[in-house]
Each structure stands twice: as C-alpha cells, then as structure tokens.
Amino acid sequence: MMPMAATVPFGDSLLLLIAFLTLASISVFAFVDVVRRRDLSRSWKGLWIVVVFVPPFLGTLVYLLFRPAGATRAEREAMEKADPDSPR
C-alpha cells in the first residue's frame, strides 16, 4: 500500500498549502481585529468570533464585508489626519 503523500503531486500540495495559509492568515487577522475593537461589547465580540471561526471562510468574509470603516487604530489615525476637525 502506497502512502497518501506519494499519490499527491508536489504542485498540488504546494497550492493547497498556500491556499490554507492565506485563509488562515485572513482568519487570524479578523480575530485580532475583533478582539482589538473598542466599539464592541464583550458579547458582540464573542458573537463575531463565533461567526469568524465556525464557518471559517464564509464567516471571515462576512466579518470583513460588514466591518465598519475606521475599526482599526491605523484607519482612525489616517481619517483624523485627512480631516482634523472630525469628532473622535
């Protein structure tokens, strides 16, 4: 009996690894973004974390699509630089 690794071509394995690492990185980004947001209560953060990780790709996509602009500190600083008269 041949081992499973011997039946899958190297290029296919590499492509699968790159796709997995990309999706995992985006999911980790979404998780960190949820945890660092100050405009969400703990219950909303918990709900978003479940949404991000239960259906991994779909949940992350939903979070990134519905995430408000200016949710991260860098985005807020960039918006304040562009319009210094805006309220904080």
DRENPA-744297 format. One record per residue (C-alpha): z, x, y; residue number from 1; residue in three letters. Coordinates in pm, 1 decimal, padded with zeros to 6 digits. Each point is the difference from the previous one (the first is absolute). Example, Ala and Ser with C-alpha at 12.3 -4.5 7.8 and 13.67 -1.06 7.14 Angstrom:
REM DRENPA-744297
+----------+----------+----------+-----+-----+
:        z :        x :        y :   n : res :
+----------+----------+----------+-----+-----+
:  00780.0 :  01230.0 : -00450.0 :   1 : ALA :
: -00066.0 :  00137.0 :  00344.0 :   2 : SER :
+----------+----------+----------+-----+-----+
***
This chain:
REM DRENPA-744297
+----------+----------+----------+-----+-----+
:        z :        x :        y :   n : res :
+----------+----------+----------+-----+-----+
:  00000.0 :  00000.0 :  00000.0 :   1 : MET :
: -00101.6 :  00133.5 :  00340.1 :   2 : MET :
:  00250.3 :  00010.9 :  00290.0 :   3 : PRO :
: -00068.7 : -00244.8 :  00282.4 :   4 : MET :
: -00051.1 :  00279.6 :  00254.7 :   5 : ALA :
: -00289.3 :  00139.6 : -00202.2 :   6 : ALA :
: -00195.4 : -00325.8 :  00021.4 :   7 : THR :
:  00008.3 : -00041.6 :  00380.0 :   8 : VAL :
: -00235.4 :  00223.3 :  00201.9 :   9 : PRO :
:  00161.7 :  00230.6 :  00256.4 :  10 : PHE :
: -00188.9 : -00155.3 :  00293.4 :  11 : GLY :
:  00125.0 : -00347.6 : -00087.2 :  12 : ASP :
:  00356.6 :  00125.9 : -00030.8 :  13 : SER :
: -00023.8 :  00178.2 :  00334.7 :  14 : LEU :
: -00142.6 : -00307.9 :  00171.9 :  15 : LEU :
:  00275.7 : -00216.4 : -00145.6 :  16 : LEU :
:  00264.5 :  00249.4 :  00113.6 :  17 : LEU :
: -00139.8 :  00008.9 :  00355.4 :  18 : ILE :
: -00011.1 : -00381.2 :  00016.4 :  19 : ALA :
:  00357.0 : -00026.8 : -00129.9 :  20 : PHE :
:  00133.5 :  00260.6 :  00244.4 :  21 : LEU :
: -00176.2 : -00170.9 :  00290.8 :  22 : THR :
:  00144.3 : -00340.9 : -00086.0 :  23 : LEU :
:  00344.9 :  00148.7 : -00063.3 :  24 : ALA :
: -00008.5 :  00179.4 :  00337.0 :  25 : SER :
: -00094.0 : -00318.1 :  00184.9 :  26 : ILE :
:  00277.2 : -00191.1 : -00178.0 :  27 : SER :
:  00255.2 :  00268.0 :  00090.0 :  28 : VAL :
: -00119.0 : -00012.2 :  00362.9 :  29 : PHE :
:  00044.6 : -00378.2 :  00005.0 :  30 : ALA :
:  00348.6 :  00031.5 : -00153.5 :  31 : PHE :
:  00110.2 :  00261.0 :  00255.0 :  32 : VAL :
: -00149.1 : -00207.4 :  00281.5 :  33 : ASP :
:  00193.4 : -00309.1 : -00111.5 :  34 : VAL :
:  00327.5 :  00191.0 : -00028.0 :  35 : VAL :
: -00036.1 :  00165.4 :  00343.1 :  36 : ARG :
: -00089.8 : -00315.9 :  00191.3 :  37 : ARG :
:  00277.8 : -00113.9 :  00228.9 :  38 : ARG :
: -00142.0 : -00341.0 :  00079.0 :  39 : ASP :
:  00064.2 : -00132.1 : -00353.2 :  40 : LEU :
:  00329.5 : -00119.6 : -00141.9 :  41 : SER :
:  00119.0 :  00129.1 : -00336.8 :  42 : ARG :
: -00113.8 : -00314.5 : -00177.1 :  43 : SER :
: -00352.2 :  00027.8 :  00146.0 :  44 : TRP :
: -00012.2 :  00368.5 : -00092.0 :  45 : LYS :
:  00100.8 : -00088.2 : -00355.5 :  46 : GLY :
: -00266.0 : -00267.9 : -00019.0 :  47 : LEU :
: -00270.5 :  00235.3 :  00128.8 :  48 : TRP :
:  00105.5 :  00270.2 : -00246.9 :  49 : ILE :
: -00037.6 : -00250.3 : -00285.3 :  50 : VAL :
: -00340.7 : -00106.2 :  00136.6 :  51 : VAL :
: -00113.1 :  00363.6 :  00021.8 :  52 : VAL :
:  00111.1 :  00103.4 : -00349.6 :  53 : PHE :
: -00026.6 : -00305.9 : -00226.0 :  54 : VAL :
: -00379.1 : -00038.9 :  00027.0 :  55 : PRO :
: -00054.3 :  00367.7 :  00093.3 :  56 : PRO :
: -00347.5 :  00014.8 :  00155.2 :  57 : PHE :
: -00019.8 : -00358.6 :  00122.6 :  58 : LEU :
:  00352.7 :  00000.1 :  00143.9 :  59 : GLY :
: -00056.7 :  00324.0 :  00188.6 :  60 : THR :
: -00327.4 : -00131.7 :  00138.0 :  61 : LEU :
:  00169.1 : -00323.4 :  00114.8 :  62 : VAL :
:  00277.8 :  00195.8 :  00174.6 :  63 : TYR :
: -00241.0 :  00233.8 :  00177.6 :  64 : LEU :
: -00215.8 : -00291.5 :  00116.6 :  65 : LEU :
:  00291.8 : -00205.6 :  00135.8 :  66 : PHE :
:  00206.6 :  00287.7 :  00139.2 :  67 : ARG :
:  00034.2 : -00036.0 :  00376.7 :  68 : PRO :
: -00155.2 :  00253.1 :  00234.5 :  69 : ALA :
:  00260.8 :  00240.2 :  00130.6 :  70 : GLY :
:  00212.7 : -00018.0 : -00312.8 :  71 : ALA :
:  00043.8 :  00377.2 : -00014.7 :  72 : THR :
:  00162.9 :  00224.7 :  00256.8 :  73 : ARG :
: -00321.3 :  00198.3 :  00057.5 :  74 : ALA :
: -00193.8 : -00319.1 :  00071.3 :  75 : GLU :
:  00268.3 : -00123.0 :  00241.1 :  76 : ARG :
:  00001.1 :  00332.9 :  00184.9 :  77 : GLU :
: -00379.5 : -00002.2 :  00025.1 :  78 : ALA :
:  00004.0 : -00356.4 :  00135.3 :  79 : MET :
:  00270.8 :  00089.7 :  00254.6 :  80 : GLU :
: -00201.8 :  00301.0 :  00115.5 :  81 : LYS :
: -00306.0 : -00217.9 :  00045.9 :  82 : ALA :
:  00194.3 : -00266.2 :  00193.6 :  83 : ASP :
:  00327.7 :  00133.8 :  00144.8 :  84 : PRO :
:  00080.1 : -00334.6 :  00167.0 :  85 : ASP :
:  00023.9 : -00185.1 : -00330.8 :  86 : SER :
:  00346.3 : -00121.4 : -00108.5 :  87 : PRO :
:  00166.6 :  00185.7 : -00286.3 :  88 : ARG :
+----------+----------+----------+-----+-----+
***
